[in-house]
Amino acid sequence: MTWLRSFREVVRSGLTIEETRLEPLLALRTAAGMAIVIGPALWLVSPAYAASAALGAYSAGGATFQRTWRPRKVIALGAGAGLALSTFVGYLAAGRLVTFLPLLAVWTFAAGMAWAVGSTAGIVAATTVGSMLVTVTLPTSVGRALEHAVIIALGGVAQAVLIFLFPIRRWGAHRDALADALAAVADYARRLRHDPTAPFDPEPLMTARDAAAVTPSQARTRPPVLHGPRGLAERIRPVVAALADPDVGAPAEGPGRDRARELLDAAAEVLDAAARAIRRGIPAEVSPGSTDALRVDEKHEVLEGPARQAAERLVELLGEALEIAGSGGARGKTPTRSRPAGAELLVRPTMFRLVPIVVRAVRREFRLDSTVFRHAVRLAAVATVGYVIAARLPLGHGYWAPIASVMVMRPDFHRTYARAVARLAGTLAGVVLATGMVRALGPDTHAFGALAVASAGLSYTLIRTGYAYSQCFTAAYVVFLLGMGGQAWEQTVPERVVLTLLGGALAMVAYVVFPAWETPRLPDRLADWLAANGRYAAAVLRNYAEPTREHHADMRGALLASREARAAWQEAYDRARQEPVRPRGLTSREAQEAQEAQEALKGFGRAAMLMESHVPQADSRLVPEAERFAEALDADTAQAAVDVRERRNPDWRRVEEALHAWEGSTGDRSPVVRCGAELQKRALEDFATAVSRTPLERDVGSAREERRARAAVAAEGDGSGLAHRGG
């Protein structure tokens, strides 16, 4: 992508309105937390103390809107404490540049490394840098600095108390995550009615798993309805895929296909009903027609073989979903069957036990080629350089330049540039709006305080609709806050605009000078996904060779690792497509090759998922040939991952030999696993074609055309062909 086209995409992304559900009650509660601390401070003490209280309450309230599964009152308290600490420490070193600049560099570097823990930690840490930069101009002694730090912390305490006293949709984020997972599987079942090989994005299931991890204290108060349905969605997904697939499930045409569509439609309605029940906490009803469709008549059922097994298993799982949909979120009414016996809670560490985990995460990222490490270096350099430049300009409030840089910078190119554009646009609009109101009202401290609270409430309301629109009211909030402190608008408005432009420009330049492009990392991400998929497929096959509890646990762990590797690849690929890194960037041909390799790995993983849906029980017949094929897959995919990293063509010699030996064995104990093995081999061949590096030795174009022709012939046939599939 060229720089010009990249800038067009950046501007469009930065000014895009995101369609999301507004949460005005949450915004009202957070704005009330600001009013609670601003009012008494303004009335009893002074505007300077009111400004500190507003800073703490605003930043702590904004932290609670970040995506996190921990209690929001804990987030508010943590943010308030971090803001107070940065304020006090910043004042102690604020006497001279020779002491303050090293502190600023170290603090911003640590804030950048906080992204190793997650986006919420990184964003909250960035707000502490802003607090350090703003409040160093307020106190006049160590005692006053301590007082301001305490007041800032009280802003976080006020937000936490309001969250405790007036909970809004308790466990709402967790309910939404679980409901989204069930709704995603419902949509998947509905799409399978028309496209038996429709792809499925596992991100909702991954998010639901993150939400299901709780601390011991959360486990005691979590609603029972949130205990089991996540595992239910996980188990239903491969079953509906196996039922719809013409190779291992219902036939491509005829009464069997009609029956499969009927079951898939009923499954979608039941899962949607369960999702609504969990999201709203009320019982939901399913139409009698869908309930009747879920009855498998042993005498008149048209499905046979593996398709019949998948249908029976689906009916059993949907029976559990029906009970969940009927019980809603009432305490004590969730059926015990929705949580399998022996299932363990996903334990989330407490805040204190999180410390060694954070240390290990930061240590893993402490290397020059790490995206997080390079982000931390950029952040520290830009903050210090911006502070020095702004201090030398004939403008007041020089801290606005480094604050603008710190708040817009992200570890990747696209979000950094998009937020810089959005911040400038939002700041201009907000400053113009607030300036007009300031000129109309004249100097009125109490009116400015009320307007600051109102602007903060609107900023919270629009925080998820787009950074530019939220930033508009944030800029107005700052203008009103400074007006409350006695600053004339003629002094603040031009400074705010010029310094915001300077901070955004520094952030953009920093990414050009010291980037962290994802494009060169694509082969590594692709290799990681290939190796993880190979381990998952081998783990599924070992369950056919010897179905034990240990092998089942290995299969589950390999599946989760495969999903994480796929998500890492997808994120890297999406970033790489937006990076203007010529001549090292993705050309159209390389992008096509990456897309084809991605589709091949999706097909490879989908074949393993189809086999997983029919994994035998402990008392079932074993498939000894599956063990040899599993060993071959494990070895070849591991070696192929190395080949991809080193730009060599992968080789599937062991897989071909194992499959050939399987073809020569007597007796086919499991047609599903045998068909799945052939699908996997075909997907690996497609992958090798996509990543081929030696066109003189192998006619890549001819291979692709042959594959497309083969897929077209299979699609026109009766569905029994082993065409390439995306998953």
C-alpha positions, 0 to 999 in steps of 0.5 A: 500500500502506498503512503497516499492510499494509506493516509486516505485509509487512516483519515477514513478510519479515524473519522468513522462512526462505529455502530455500537450500543450507547450506554447513557446510564453508565455515562451518567453515573460516571459524570455524577462521580465527577460532579461529586468531587468537583462541587465540594472542592470548588465550594470548600477549597479552590478551583485548583483543587477542583481541577485535580479532583476532576482530573482524577474522577475523569481519568478513573471513570474513563478507565472503567469504560475499557474492555476488561473482565475485572470488577470496574470498581477495582479498575477505578481504584487502581486508576486513581491510585496510579494517577495520584502516584504519578502526580506526586512523583512528578512534582518531586522531580519537576523543579528542573529539566535535568531531573524531570526529563529522566523521570518522564522518559522512564515513566512513559517507557514503563507505560508503553511496556504495560501493553504487554499485559493488555490494551486496558493496562496500556491505556490506563498507564498512558493516562498516568503520564498525562496526569504527571504532565498536567499537575506538575504546574499546580502545586507549590510545595511538597505538602501541596503536591501530596494534597493534590495527589490525595484529591486525585485518588479521591476522584477514583474512590468516588467513581468506585463508590458509585459503581458499588452503590449503583451497579448497572447491569452487573455481569453485563459484559460477561453476559454479552460475551457469552450471548455473543458466542451463542449467537455466533454459533446460531449464525453459523448454523443458519449459514450452513443451511445454504453453504455447507462449508461456510467459514466460522470466526472463533473470536466470539468463543475466544472472548467468551472464554476470557470472560469466563475466567473469574477470581475466587471472589467473583466465582462466589457471586457469578450468576449460575446461568454464566457457568455452563453455556460457553462449553455448550457453544464450543461443543455445538459448533463442530457438530453442526459443521459435521452435520452440514458437511456433505463429505462426513454428514448429510448428503448433498441433495435429497431428503437427508439434506432437507432434514439437515437444513431443518435441524440447522434452522432449529438449532439457530433458533434455539441458540438465539433464544438462549443468547437473548435469555442470557443477555437480558436475564429473562426466560425465552421461548422457542417456537413449537415447530423448532421443538418438534424438529429436534425429535429424532424418530428412530423409525422414520429418520432419513439421516444415516451413518455419521450424519445420524450420529451428528443429528442425535448429538445435536439434539442432545446438546440443543436440549441443554440449550432449551433448558437454559433458554427456559430458565433465563438468568434466575438464580437457582434455576439453571439446570445442572446439566449445563455444566458438565460433571468435573468441569473446573472454573477458569481461574483469574488471578487476583490483583496481588497474584497478578504481579509475577504474571505481569513481570513475566509478560513484560520480560518476554517483550523486553527485546528489540524486535518486540512490537511492545518494546519498540512502542515503549521506546517511541513513547518515551522518546516522543514524550521527552522530545515533545516536552522539551520542544513545547517548553521552548515555544512562546506558548503556555501549557506546553504539556499538551504536546506530549499528552497528545502524543502519548494518548494517540500512540499505539503499538501499530501504525494504523491505529496511531495515525488514525487516532492522531487524525481523529484527535486533531479533528475532535480537538478543533471541533471541541475547542471551537464549540467550547470557546463560543460558549465561554465567550457567551457566558463570560467568567463564571467558575460554577458554570464552567464546572457544570459545563465540564461535567456535562462535557465529560458525560457526553464524552463517556457516552460517545466513547465507543462510537469513535475516538474523534467524536469522544475527543470533541467533548474531551477537548471542550471539557479541558477548555471548561476546566481551565476556564474554571481555574481562571485561564482566559480562553484567548490563552488556552484555545490557540495553545491547545490547537497548536500543541495538539497538532505538534504532538500528533505530528511527533507521534506520526514521525516517531513511527516512521523513524522507529517503526514496528512493521508487521509485514516482515513477521507474516511468515513467522505468524503463518508458521506458528499457525501451521504448527499449532494446527498440526498439533491440534489435528494430531491430537484429534487423531490420537483420540481415535487411536486411543480415546483417553482422558489425557488425549482429550485434554491434549486435544482441548489445549491444542485447539485453544493454541490453534485459535490463538495462533490463528488470531495472531496471524489474522491481526498481523495480516490485517495490519500488514495490509495497511502498512505503507512499507514499500519496497518491503510491503505486501504486493498484490501477488504476495497478498494473494498468496497469503490469502490462499495460504490462510484459506488452506490452513482454515480448511486444514483446521476445519477438517480436524474440527469435523473429526473432533465432532465424532471423537469416539468414547472410551468403549468405542472401536479404536482406529490404530491407523490414526496414530501413524497418521497423527505422528506424520502430521505432527512431524511434517507440520513442525518441519514445514513451519521451519521451512516457511520461516526460512523461505523453503518449500514444505514437504509432506512426504511422511503424510503421503506415506502414512495415508498410502499405508492407511489406504492399504489397510483392511477394514475401515473402522471410521469413515469420518476420520479416514475422509478427514485425513484425506481432506487434511492432505488436500489442504496441506497440498494447497498450502504448499502451492500457496507458499511455493518459493521456486516457480522454476521448479514448480509451476505455481500458476498451473497448480493454482489453476488445477486446484480451482478447476478441481474445486469447480468440478467437485462443486458441480458433482454430487458433493462426494469430491474432496474439494478444498474448503475454507473453515 
